[in-house]
Each structure stands twice: as structure tokens, then as C-alpha cells.
Amino acid sequence: MTKTRLLQIGDITDRMRDALSEHFDIDVLFDQDDRAVFLTKNGAEYPAILTNGHWGVPDDVAAATPNLKVVSSYGVGYDAIDADAYARRGVKVAHTPDVLNDEVADTFVMLWLAVSRSLIPSDRHARSGKWETEGNYPLTRTVQNRRVGILGLGRIGQTIADRCEAFGAEIHYHSRSKKDVAYTYHDTAKSCAEAVEVLVAITPGGPSTQHMVNAEVLQALGSDGLFFNVARGSVVDERALVKALQDGVIAGAGLDVFAEEPKIPDALKSMDNVVLTPHVASGTHETRQAMGDLAVGNLTQWLKDGTVKTPVPECRDL
């Protein structure tokens, strides 16, 4: 039986490969010695692409695959894929929402607690012997009963709000539209920042949210404010964030994503009031397996009946 050709961009798990190999002949883009020659020779043969939120579909791949019918992305963010252009062409783009909501929300809570309670410096204080020689570690800040602002009240944003309510938080949010929720809505990120002590970004990436959190927003958050990013590095003006932290414009930050991953500014690495994680918000065995299963499921369902399980919003009507 002839299998459908699939172009793989980025890494996949053995479990994903085994499941896909039953239905697809898989070619790995990054295994090719001469990418341009490979795409020129083979690009028109691919009706299907499997990628991830980091790599998306690069311009050269998009140009070389005129017969593409479906793109399945391993991840919820898809700003590296031109979904609008694909929707106009009738190409179905799918991602893996919902299955990672809890992990991303938990990562925010982990960062919030770590920054507020000075987890990393106090751990160092205990390990170094300074507790014995210099005495108790300084007092830290509670996470209870804080005013929390959420930039992007989608599925993950709502899950974050649920977590925050367990800490007695007063919830504020900024989103593209007002939601039917009991939280306080703000029509700008600055207005939201002015009203809260803790600000977390969980909005999609892309041109519409580029540098949503800028110097003005950070100034509005204020000298006691904490900022967290579990969205995309592009959402934040990283230079403005570094300067705000250096100048005491805000009190601290917890960051899982960065503008030029995997590069992180050295200034951020040197700050005790900043906690850094290497884009691991969804990084548990259980969640990554669920993401992989859904990415595969989108492709096998398309092969079966021409639909996908979880299309991105731009492609829901296809």
C-alpha cells in the first residue's frame, strides 16, 4: 500500500514516529544535506507537514509545498505558521490546545511562588552555610490576596485564573474582547498593569501582540510589581524588561520564554529577583505525550476524512 508523504520539521518522539509510520512515509527536513535542493526536488510531493510551535513552517518550506493540504503543529502556539494565508488556500492547520493548560498554569504558579518567596536565593542561603554564619534569611512576600492581571484570558488564562483564586486573588484581565466572567476587564495592557501587583502574559504570539508588555506597561505595574511570562518571548520588549528590573521599576520577574531562545540576556541570569526556566511550561512526560498523541491524531483523522480534531481558529470553517 502506498503511504502518504509527510514532511517532519523538528523533533518528534518515538511514540509519535511509530504511530505515524503506519500511515505516512516520513522525511525529516533537518536530515537533508542540501535543504534547498531537497525542497526543489520533493516539495510538491507533500500534502502534509508535522511541525512544532518553535519551527512552524519556514518561508522556504511554504514556497516549496504548493500541494500542501494539512499542517499539524505539536504545541498550542502557532505564530510561526501563517495560518491566515493557509486558510485562504484551504490548507487545514491544527495545533494541540487544552492538553497543556494545567501544566502551563502550574508553571506560572511555580514561578510566582519562587519569585515571591525567594526560593532560589534562600536555597542558596541554606546550602552555602550562610544560615549558620549569617543567620536567618530575610523575610519575603506572600502570594495570598494579591491583585493579579492576566494578559490573554483564553483557555490557559482561565486555568491560571482558577489557580489564582485558590490564593484569594482579585483577578483582572486584558484580552481582545470582554469575556462573560466575573473578573475586571481592561481594554489595554497598561490599564491592567496599573490595577495589579502581579502581571502574567499568556496571550498568543505574533504581530498583534509584539511587545505588548513594553516600558510603559512595566512602569504602570510599579516598583512592587512582579511580571511573569509563560506565553511567547515576542510578547515582551526584553530590553525594556531588563532595564525595568535593573532600575527597580518592577520588583521581580519569572520567565519561561525569551525573545531569542535559547539565548537569554546575561543581565537576567545575574538577578536574584528573577527566576528563569528554559521554555518548559508544558514539559512533563504526561503532557508531552498527550500533545504528541493529538498532533498525530490530527494527521490520521485528516487522512481518514479530510478533517482535523483541533484546527486553529483561522481554519475552523474549512
Phi, psi and omega in degrees: 000132178284129179266156178282139180280138182230130176262121180261126178243116184091180183276153170226166180277163176300323179298317179294315182299318180297317181293319182288327184296342176291336188238339189231148164269116189260128171246134183262117185304314187282358174272352186278132181293318179236097186299317183296314179296317180301314182292321178298319183283323191243346190307320183290350182273355186258115171271350188221140175232137170247124183220196176218175185294335180283308184278326183057217174240102180301158185301321182292327177289316179301318181290333186266001184237069184292340182257019180295139180239334185209141173234122176249121183252132179274089184147161181273324179283140182220030181292345176273007177239131180278080185296325179297315180295319180292323178299320179295331179274353183083014178275128180277128176247128181238153176223192185234069180284172173071314186293344180247007183305311185296317183295318180294317177298319179295325178296318175302313181299318178302313180294319180301311178296317183297318179288312184297321183260012177051050186301311185293310178297324181287328173298316178296323178299319180288316184291326186283346185090001180295335177301321181284321187268331184244352177095195187294152176286147181301156178296151181242195186245139178285155172261000183284140170058038178270159171269117186245130177253132181245119177267098182109091183261061171270208183299312181289320178302319177295322178294321175298316178301318178300317179296317183295325179298331177294340177263012179074025185285150169265119190263130171238157179206155170234131181212170180298333178215158179287137183259162177274071182225167183274358182282165180275124182268142175233138184274356174222156176295325180297314179300319178296316181298321180298332188269354190232171176253337182231126182235127180235132177264125175218029178274153176300156174279188179113174184302326185289340180242010180303122179055037174305320176265104183240189182301322181294318179294318180293322176298322179293326178296319169094171191291342175261001187277151176240137179242140180226141179230113173237028183254260177223148179299330182293342182292339186244139168284098190296323177297319179295323179295315178302314181295320180297322178289318180296323185269000181075019178295323171234164188273333183180176182205154172229122191230129176251348184225155188216161187293323184232055182304140005272011178286136177234132179305134180302327181300321179293322181296335186271355188265128178287340181266015179233132175247132185240136171229147189273064178053058185243017187304323179261011192276060169244155179305316185294314183288319179296327176293317179296321177297316179297317179298322181288320177299318176293316181300325177297320180288318182289328176291320177300319180297327183283312187222007177083006178246169174235155183290316187228076178292151172291158184307323183295339185247012185291337182267002181279000000 
